[in-house]
């Protein structure tokens, strides 16, 4: 029977950022992942959700660190995986010795030494995943997402913002959220005609070029402006006209809706209806750039996807 998840990612909460990066990379390559912080809905019994997810996964990737080593919760996860006789791949992000249950279950298994820069070893991780459970066809993954995720409606929905709260500049609407910086956010993604539309998927460089074509004053938001949006609004996971996403509502009553457009690789399309990934103009390194990442259970800045991947873009301008 086909498993719901290809990879169950076991990690300590101290290493969530690395787990998020692994998840993003593997899903970008077509592998369905389970990560607790994102995939366990609020109100669900944690132990039951973890057990079900392990039972419904083809393999486990362990993000090993000292925090993982001393966590009793992760003892239970690898014990369940071992009982299920599922492949376990250890991704060591620190040069710490295995002790206790970790030594018992993991010591004699192959592992990847991925320190001091874990993101530099994602390629080796992918190679090992392919060897353990086989190559994942991205066209199959895309078809499954279309079946599982919410569909875009063909009828014209009402705008997520009231006409009284929006203005237009060079033919593109924006809303004033009353933010301290005075930053004005567009009501639609680049390439979209309605707030609920996904719009275009662009690399970091092409995103900057596309926004520039909107005319003088339009640009991609900085990392700090994305953080300001989160800090000075109330953001909630919701549905607008059949589309999942996050609604950012300011104290002045104005709001913007960012659809969970997922991401794109070539002609493939992943996590639509489940994730939103929006570029900022701020680089993390020469290769990685900061982006706003959200799902039903989280909303935060991240930097584990390269600037050459295709994400959504929501433009801003100064007041």
N, C-alpha and C positions, 0 to 999 in steps of 0.2 A: 504494500500500500504506500502511496506517495505521502511523504512527510510534509507537514505544513511549513516547517522551517528547515533550511539546509544547515545552519550553524546556530547553536546555542552559545552565547558569549557569557562566560562565567568570570566575574571580576569583583573586586572590592569597590565600594562606593568612592574610596579615595582615588581610584584610577578610572573614574567615569569618562574623563576626557579622552583617554586612550581607547577605551571601549567604544566610544562614539566614533572615533576615527576609524577603528577597525570595521565597525558596522557600516559606516559610510562607504569605505573603500570596497568591501566585499559586495554590498548591495549595488554599488556602481558597476561591478563586474557581473552582476546577475544572480548573486547568491542571497537568498532570503535569510535574514538574521533575526534572532530573538535577543533583545537587551531589556533587562527588567525595568530600567528607569523610564523607558518609552512604551513598552508593550504590556504592562500590567495596569489596567484601568483602575481608577480610584474606587474604593469600596469593595474590591475583590480580595478574597483571602490570599495573602501573599504565598504561603506554602503550597496551596492547591494550584495556583497559577504557575509556579516554578515547576512543580511536578508534572503538570500537564504539558508544559512547554518542552521539558527534557524528553518526555515520552514521544513528543511529536517532532523531534529534531533528528537529523541524520548524523550529526557529529557535534562535539563540543570544542570550543577554543577557550583555553584558560589563560587569562591575563595575569601572569604570575609576578608578584612583588612581595615585599615583607608584609604589607597590609593584607594581601590575599592569604599569605601563609598563616597569619594568626586569626583569620576570620572563621568562626565556627559555622556560619551560614554556608560558606563555600565548601566546607567539609561535606556537608549534606549533598550539595550539588554534584560534586565529583563522585561521591558514593553512589548516587542514583544513576549517573552516567555509566559507571563501571558495572552496576547491576544490569543495566540494559545492554551491556556489551557494545556500546557505541564508541567509535574512535574518539580519542581525546588528544588534542594537540596543545602543548604548553608553549605560550609566547612569553618568554622571560623578559620583562622590561627593567629588571634590576638584578644585580649579581648577589642575590640572597639565597641562603641554603634552605632546602626543603626540610621541614620537620613534621612530626606527628602524622596525621592522616595524609597530608600532602606528600610526604616522603613515601608512605605506604602505596598510594595510588599512582603517583606521577614519576617517581624516581627512575623506573625502568622503561619509561616511554620516551620516544624521541621528542626533542624540543627545539625551539628556535631562540638563540640568544639575540635579543633585540634591544640591547642597551649600548650606548647611553641615549640614542635617538630612535625610539621605537618606530616612528613613522617612516624611517628609511628602510625598514624591513618588511613593509606591507607586501612587496612583490614576492618575497620568499614565502610569506604566509599564504598568499594566493596559490602559489605553486603546490604547497603542501595540501591545501584544501582540495585542489583539483585531483591530486593523487589519491586522496583518501575517499572522496565521494563522487569523483567524476566531474567532467566539465559541464557547466550550467549553460544551456543555450539561452541567450538573451531574448530571442524572439519568443520563446516559450514563457519566459518571465513576464514579458510585456503583455502577452495574452492573458496570463493569470491575473495581472494587476487590473486589466480592463474588466475582468469578470468580478474580482473582489472589491475593487474601489468604486466610489460613486461616479456616475456618468454625468457629463455636462449636458444640461438640458438645451433643447433646440429653441424653445420659446424664449422670447425676450423678457428677461427678469427686470424687476424694478431696481433702480440704483440703490446701493447700500448707503449712500449719503443723501440727505435731503438737499434739494436744489438751493435752499436758502443758505446752506453752510459751505457751498462750493463756489469757486471762482475759476476763471480760465485764463491761461497765458499761452500764446502761440498755438491755440487750439487744443490744449490739454488741461483738464480740470485738476484743481488742487484743493486742499482743505487746510484751514488754520486750526491746529490743535492747541494753540496757546502755549507752546513749548518755550522754555526759557531762552533758547537760542533763536527763536523766531523762525525756525525751519518749517517750511510748508511742504507737505507730502502730497504727491500725486494720488488721485483716487483709483487709478488703474495701473496695472503692470505695463511695462514697455511691450508694445505689440498687441495689447488688449484694447477692446472698445468698451468693456463693462468691468466693474470691480470684481465680479466673480470669474471672469475669463482668465485662463492661465497666461496667455500672451506668449512672448518669445522666450526661448531658452538660449542663453548667451554665455560665452566664456567671459572672464573678467575683462579682458581687453576689448572685446567686441561690445560688451555692455557699456563701457565708457563711451565708445564711439556712437552707439545707438542713441544714448541719452543726449549726447552733444547735438545730434541731428534734430532734437526737439526745439532747438533754438537757444539763444543767449539766456543764461541763467539756470537752465536745467542741468542736473548732474546726478551722479550716484551719491548716496549718503555715505558719510564717513562712519567708521566704527563707533565713534563717540555719539554721533547722531542716532544711530540704531539703538545704542544703550540708553540715550535720552528718551527715545520713543517708549522703551520698556519701562523706564523709571517713572515717567510722568503721565502714563496712561494706565488704565485697567485693561489687561488683555485676557481674552477668554477664547477657548476652543469652541467653535460654534458652526452652524451651517447657514449659508446664505443662498437661497434659491437652488437648493440641491447640491451645493458645493461646500466641502469642509474647509476650514481655515481658521485664522485668528482675527478677532475683532479687537482693535485698539481704540478704546473710548477715553477721551480726555475729560478733564473737569469742566470744560466749557460746553460739554455735550456733543461736540463733534467727534467723528470717528472715521477710521479707515479699515477696510477689510482686505487682508492678504490671504488669497486662496492657497491651499496646500497643493501646489502644482507639481511637487515631486522634483525629478531631475531627468536629464536626457543624456544618453550616450549614443552617438551616431544616429541611427533611426529608431533606437530603443527608447523606452519611457518607463521609469520606475518610481514607485512610491507615490503616484498621483492619488490625492485624496487622503494621504497619510502624513506626508512631510511637506514642509515649506522651506526652501533654501534661497535666500535673497542676498545677492552680492552687496558688500560695502566697497567703497573706493580705497580702503586701507589694506596695504599689503602686510602679511605676517613675516614672510621671507620673500626671496626673489621668486619662489615657486608657489607658495601658499598665500591665500588672501583671506581676510576675515569675512564671514557671512553670517547673517541672522538665520538661525536654524530653529524650527519649531515642529512639534507634533501635538498629539492630544495631551501629552503629559509634561511637556517642557517647552521653554522658549528662552534661548540664550545665544550668545555669540560663539562661533566656532571657527576653526581654521584648518581642519584636517583634510580638506579637498583642494586640489591644485587649482590655480587660476585658469587652467586650460579646460576645466570641466564646464558643463552647461547648466546654469542656474537661472532663476528668475531675477528680474531687476525692477525695483520700484524707485522712480526718480523723485528728487526733491529740488527745491529752489529756496533762495533766501527771501525773507520778508521785505 
